[in-house]
Amino acid sequence: MHPLAQPTPASRKARCAEPHTGVSPPPASAAASAQAAPGGLRFDRFQIHPAQRTLLEDGKVLRLGSRAFDLLVALCERAGEVVSTRELLAAAWPNAIVEEGSVRVHIASLRKVLKDGSDGRRFVTNVPLRGYCFVAPVEQMAVSAPGTAAPQAHRLAADAIVAADEAPCPTLLTGLVGRDREAAELMQLLHTHRCVTLVGAGGIGKTSVALPVARAVGQLDECRVVAVELAALSQPELVPMAIASALGVVVSDSQALPAIAAFLRGDRRLLLVLDNCEHVIDSAAAASEHILSHAPGVRILATSREALRIQGEWVHRLESLALPPPQMQFRAADALAYPAVRLFVERAAAGPSAFRMGDAEAPLVSNICRRLDGIPLAIELAAGAIDAVGLKGLVERLGSRLGGRLVVIGRGRRTALPRHQTLRATLDWSYDLLPTEEQELLAQLSVFRSVFAHAAALAVFDRPIELLDTCLAGLVSKSLVVREASADAVAYRLLETTREYAAERLAAGPAGKVAALRHAKYMLGLVRPAAAERDPQGAAATAHAPPRWIDDLRAAIHWAFESDGARHMGVSLLAWSVPVWLATSMLAEYRQLAERAIACIDAGQCGVVDAQEEMRLCETLGHAIWHTRGGGSAMEAAFKRALEIAQRLQAAPSQLRCLFGLWLVCNAEGDYLGSLQRAEQFGDIAAASKDASVHQTHERMMALGAHFQGDQALGGDFAQRVVDQPVHRDRARRVRGFQFDQRVAGLTVMARVRWMQGHPDQALAHASEAVQEALSIDHPLSLCYAIAIGAAPVAFWCGEDALARQWSAMLKRFSDEHSLLFWQSFGEGYRHLADPEDGRDLHRRVAAASALGTTVREVLCTVQPAFLDDALLARAHQGEAGWCGPELLRAHGERLLQAGAWDEAAKEFRRSIALARQQKALSWELRGSTSLARLLARRGGHAEALRILDGALGVFQEGHGTRDLKLARHVIAHELAASAACKPSAAAPRSPAAGAGSLQVLAA
């Protein structure tokens, strides 16, 4: 039930005896509403007389069906609101059950009669999935005969007693959107408090909420409602005269308040609305307090950007409209559940283009509303710009660094107050009312891009703390700064529209550079660890930093590199803010900034650079290159440069991180022997460390290095040690220094090793746990690692193709969102593993995969042997393929078998089995044994085939439902049995096509 639904006279009288609950009666039907407004309605050239059930155009009666007439009345009585199809059915067919299509038919008839759409005029618009909206302005008319009705805009309810010379409460021509809860709360407050002040930022919709609420309260309580618009007053002393004029009281200037009090004293029951008090706040407060103390039957509803601060006042703050959460994709129906989106759509639909939001537009509209902080005025103005710039153009302009929000959002309604016609005018109004010190503080606070603490404000304001406290409290009370309090801290923030406006003010004066410098110094003080030796990764300093600091760091760094004489500060900020960028996985941006910083250093543009900062910058650049570009010479050069400085400084922690980076280089290039050697070098230096996480990192490096080299037993032992370590509750400590969460990394290696060792069920369990763990700590880097290295390959190897593709899609989404190119290459590679049964585009997929890195191509080949190329085969024959060597040899054997080279194929299969046994890789041994057994059986050696395959299969204690084990059992039960029965001659080989089956079946 809408809190502002208008009751009929009978229902109002019945409600007078009920206790006030803040909830209004249900909306009346069209016929009942006609009785409540016997004068009729008027819009454009048309007049509606519900009592006579006639529709006139320029005084001429039009023919309109009864159902269409009822629909028209229902829509006009709620002009500007979306009326649901269900409500329209109830209005036109109150006692019948009909299909929703009937509404569409009669709406079409109504549009035809109204000539809707001709000459650019629009009346009825459809809001997808919600209903219909009457978008033209509608007025109520006084009681008169059809054709001679005199307009009486903003008429009150028929039984309200209002003096002829009073100023009744205006009727808004558009409905409230998304304010049902606030309206109900405000109505309840007016039933329990005599003075309620609705406060909020400019454009937040205070008047739009207050006036309908006041009218509803007046109708429910049968009291008079008088509105006093104070916005036009230029002098505070005119407030009493404005109130007297609205009440119809003739008074002299000096006796205005006593005369008003005398007029209202006694039995008079009145709700007085004082709208827009902020610029005459002292006078409005004095007048309100005087009236309340002398007229007990009067209640006051005030709107202002700050409280009146009088006795008995109840302050109700109006917040922004609810917004869709960021980084989530919505369908249109889902997005319309959020009031900010709903307001945008309804206002845009009323424009010339009759905008309609589909699923494709929903993310863009949600983005626009978020950029505008959910401020209704800003949203309405933006919706009005749709016809000029389009939806995508609006998004682009709002994201511009050149005052996008203030430039693109142009003019509003011609009849609106001047300060509501543009967003800039609204902010000008608020800013000009501020004392000079508050103006200065607001401008300087605009350097902060996110929430900031009291200490941060003091750092940029650089004035006595007493003055800061006074000014900050003033800005909060005036709704220009938002205060966010929690159990352990108080923080502040500016709405984006306010911040952008204040930043323009700051840039216009000489204080802008000073404020930016103070801001950069403050951010450097936050991110630079208090003791670099004790906490080299800065984890303690940044444990709670990422959500709050990244935007401010970005702004400070950009300012430093764009300002002469401040580039050295940009280097420092980049060097010490590393944990923040790692924790937020924003490494593509960090790489670009770091490359710019290194170029400035090499060009001598940064003065004398601290060696420790250059070292940190280079080592993190190496990591950023790996994640976003996938390795290469630039990555290796960055780590070697950092390692050289670290060795010169004898900085063991940095040496460890550089060796870790060079270990990654080896893995990315498939240098598995080098990978194991780098892990051992890391261990030599780590031996002197007392940091448990360093030893844990060494263990997981050894685990992956040994696994890649082909030593599955050693790799499994080290992986188990990592998994068995206690888990830190502190997320920052879990990912500090070496990029990935230790437990996630350990589980990932464990999943691969367990599959190799013949435990596919355990492998899948470890893989799934790694993915869930990474998701639970919300760390994209760890998640990409878990899926790319462990989860997706293991799922493919086990034959769980649907799960593998699900994880691969997740990998693609997260790597795309965070521009992690190295991990994108894995996602791209796994995309080529389409349905293994479908070979139609296999050649195209193989060709496309040839551009991927060695590590990715090796994984692809273990899932689909067709991805084997000459380079991978050469690595296998030279003993460089490590972990996948047995499978690459087997894949080559299948290719030889297809070509009819049976003897060479058998040799490759036997090499594959021997290498798998050497590595203790039971799963590779089973695959090689299956291929060899099928070949032997075709040549009559079914006894040897059965012995080999039965031996390889018999060691498995789990995974009986996985693809490889099912294939092996099938070969034993069918192919070997059939071969034994037929006993074909070894001299009569079958066609190559017969041997090709193993390639497809193993891949399937």
Secondary structure, DSSP 8 states (H G I E B T S, - for coil): --TT----HHHHHHHHTS---S-------HHHHHHH-TT-EEETTEEEETTTTEEEETTEEE---HHHHHHHHHHHTTTTSEEEHHHHHHHH-TT----THHHHHHHHHHHHHHTTTGGG---EEEETTTEEEE-S--EEB-S--TT---B-TT---TT----TTS-B----SS---S-HHHHHHHHHHHHH-SEEEEE--TTS-HHHHHHHHHHHHHHHHT-EEEEEE-TT-SSGGGHHHHHHHHHT----GGGHHHHHHHHH-SS--EEEEEE--GGGHHHHHHHHHHHHHH-TTEEEEEEESS----TTEEEEE--------TT----HHHHTTSHHHHHHHHHHHTSTT-----TTTHHHHHHHHHHTTT-HHHHHHHHHTHHHHHHHHHHHHHT-TTTHHHHHS----TTS-GGGSSHHHHHHHHHHTS-HHHHHHHHHHTT-SS-B-HHHHHHHH-S-HHHHHHHHHHHHHTTSSEEEE-SS-EEEE--HHHHHHHHHHHHTSTHHHHHHHHHHHHHHHHHS-S-TTT-TT-TTTTTT-HHHHHHHHHHHHHHHHHSTT-HHHHHHHHHHTHHHHHHTT-HHHHHHHHHHHHHHHHTT-S-S--HHHHHHHHHHHHHHHHHHH---HHHHHHHHHHHHHHHHHT-HHHHHHHHHHHHHHHHHHT-HHHHHHHHHHHHHHHTT---HHHHHHHHHHHHHHHHHHT-HHHHHHHHHHHHHS---S-HHHHSTTTSS-HHHHHHHHHHHHHHHTT-HHHHHHHHHHHHHHHHHTT-HHHHHHIIIIIIHHHHHHHT-HHHHHHHHHHHHHHHHHTT-HHHHHHHHHHHT---TT--TTHHHHHHHHTTS-HHHHHHHHHH-GGG--HHHHHHHHTT--GGGHHHHHHHHHHHHHHTT-HHHHHHHHHHHHHHHHHHT-HHHHHHHHHHHHHHHHHTT-HHHHHHHHHHHHHT--S-TTSHHHHHHHHIIIIIIHHHHHH---TTS---HHHHHHHHHHHH-
